[in-house]
Amino acid sequence: MKHLRSVLVAAVACLAAAAVVRAADTKVIANESVTASSISAEELKGVFLATKSVLSDGSHVEPVLQKGGATHEAFLKDYLGKTDAALSTYYRSLVFTGKASMPKTVGSDAEVAAYVAKTKGAIGYVSAGAATSGVKTMDVK
């Protein structure tokens, strides 16, 4: 019984250590053409759910998503309140009804940063430690 308890404690510790990246470990980046230096969580949600394409400062924005991974999952959970599957279903319904098109999706932090750097109005997210030269980091309020 004592051995089982030790194994369970070790398993719980491993699960905690392998927890998904949190919002504090992600950063929102934007193309230099976006004049705002911060964005509200509600505004960010609107951008990524295709209900908002212009920020309060007048900057036109276009979201870019990652295809998957811990940073993607954390961003969806913390800022959009959706799972990857729920977001895919949401976008498919917008496309089907003609209300929006699928956002650009890329495979890694480096690809997000490169796309955002070269695309006017692009806004995306990367892990906190990702290299982001050529883009601006936005504070999420």
C-alpha atoms as one frame of an Amber mdcrd trajectory, in Angstrom:
protein
   0.000   0.000   0.000   2.869   2.346   0.827   4.460   1.598  -2.550   1.182
   2.375  -4.360   0.944   5.727  -2.593   4.510   6.573  -3.657   3.722   5.650
  -7.239   0.569   7.780  -7.203   2.419  10.761  -5.730   5.116  10.416  -8.390
   2.492  10.176 -11.142   0.729  13.321  -9.941   4.053  15.156  -9.786   4.852
  14.122 -13.358   1.450  15.287 -14.578   1.919  18.645 -12.899   5.360  19.034
 -14.457   3.981  18.200 -17.890   1.098  20.683 -17.608   0.160  22.617 -20.717
   1.808  25.987 -21.305  -0.187  28.785 -19.657  -1.050  32.227 -21.026   1.889
  33.687 -19.114   4.083  31.496 -21.313   2.594  32.821 -24.554   2.967  36.204
 -26.142   0.820  37.980 -28.679   2.725  39.473 -31.589   1.666  41.836 -34.351
   3.012  43.293 -37.554   4.716  46.667 -37.148   1.805  48.253 -39.082  -0.459
  47.684 -36.060  -0.154  50.906 -34.086  -1.591  49.592 -30.815   0.898  48.358
 -28.229  -1.733  46.587 -26.131  -4.985  44.766 -26.711  -7.780  43.804 -24.339
  -8.474  40.113 -23.841 -11.983  40.703 -25.210 -10.662  42.452 -28.321  -8.134
  39.635 -28.849 -10.918  37.082 -28.600 -12.954  39.015 -31.168 -10.029  39.084
 -33.602  -9.449  35.330 -33.366 -13.166  34.497 -33.517 -13.605  36.628 -36.660
 -16.034  39.078 -35.048 -13.536  41.949 -35.065 -11.115  42.982 -37.804 -10.331
  46.528 -36.632  -8.795  47.346 -33.250  -9.933  50.282 -31.126  -6.998  52.345
 -32.472  -8.211  51.811 -36.058  -5.615  49.195 -37.029  -6.929  46.524 -39.406
  -5.853  43.071 -38.188  -5.786  39.528 -39.535  -5.250  36.526 -37.218  -2.757
  33.728 -37.793  -3.077  30.441 -35.887  -0.662  27.657 -35.093  -1.659  24.151
 -36.236  -1.279  22.620 -32.802   1.000  22.153 -29.834   1.126  23.351 -26.249
   1.272  27.070 -27.084  -1.747  26.753 -29.393  -3.762  24.800 -26.821  -2.914
  27.279 -24.043  -3.839  30.273 -26.209  -7.181  28.726 -27.163  -8.052  27.791
 -23.608  -6.921  31.007 -21.937  -8.019  33.594 -24.486 -10.745  31.997 -26.594
 -12.271  29.506 -24.177 -12.300  26.814 -26.860 -10.582  23.569 -27.708  -8.923
  23.085 -31.085 -11.822  20.900 -32.238 -14.399  23.479 -31.111 -12.522  26.269
 -32.889 -12.357  24.225 -36.107 -16.094  23.581 -35.935 -16.715  27.279 -35.242
 -14.674  28.377 -38.267 -16.259  25.756 -40.525 -19.711  27.107 -39.634 -18.586
  30.674 -40.442 -17.164  29.544 -43.786 -20.280  27.487 -44.603 -22.569  30.474
 -43.947 -20.304  32.866 -45.852 -19.566  35.013 -42.816 -15.792  34.510 -42.792
 -12.940  32.561 -44.307 -10.487  30.268 -42.583  -7.596  32.125 -40.972  -3.996
  31.511 -41.989  -2.577  28.541 -40.094   1.120  27.719 -39.766   3.102  25.029
 -37.991   5.519  26.696 -35.563   6.499  29.772 -33.576   9.090  30.639 -36.230
   6.502  30.418 -39.010   4.048  32.593 -37.056   6.730  35.229 -36.431   7.841
  35.190 -40.088   4.267  35.470 -41.390   3.389  38.253 -38.945   6.590  40.150
 -39.833   5.810  40.177 -43.563   1.998  40.552 -43.492   0.477  43.965 -42.850
  -2.024  43.800 -40.000  -1.177  40.217 -39.015  -1.548  39.236 -35.371  -0.571
  35.897 -33.860   0.814  34.171 -30.787   4.016  32.347 -29.957   5.619  30.797
 -26.903   7.180  33.302 -24.510  10.721  32.244 -25.415  10.274  32.410 -29.191
  12.448  34.717 -31.277  10.291  37.560 -32.556  12.543  39.961 -34.422  10.694
  42.124 -36.935   7.393  42.079 -35.027   6.002  43.888 -32.027   4.897  42.181
 -28.824   1.481  43.316 -27.583   0.445  43.477 -23.940  -2.851  41.704 -23.313
  -4.924  43.608 -20.760
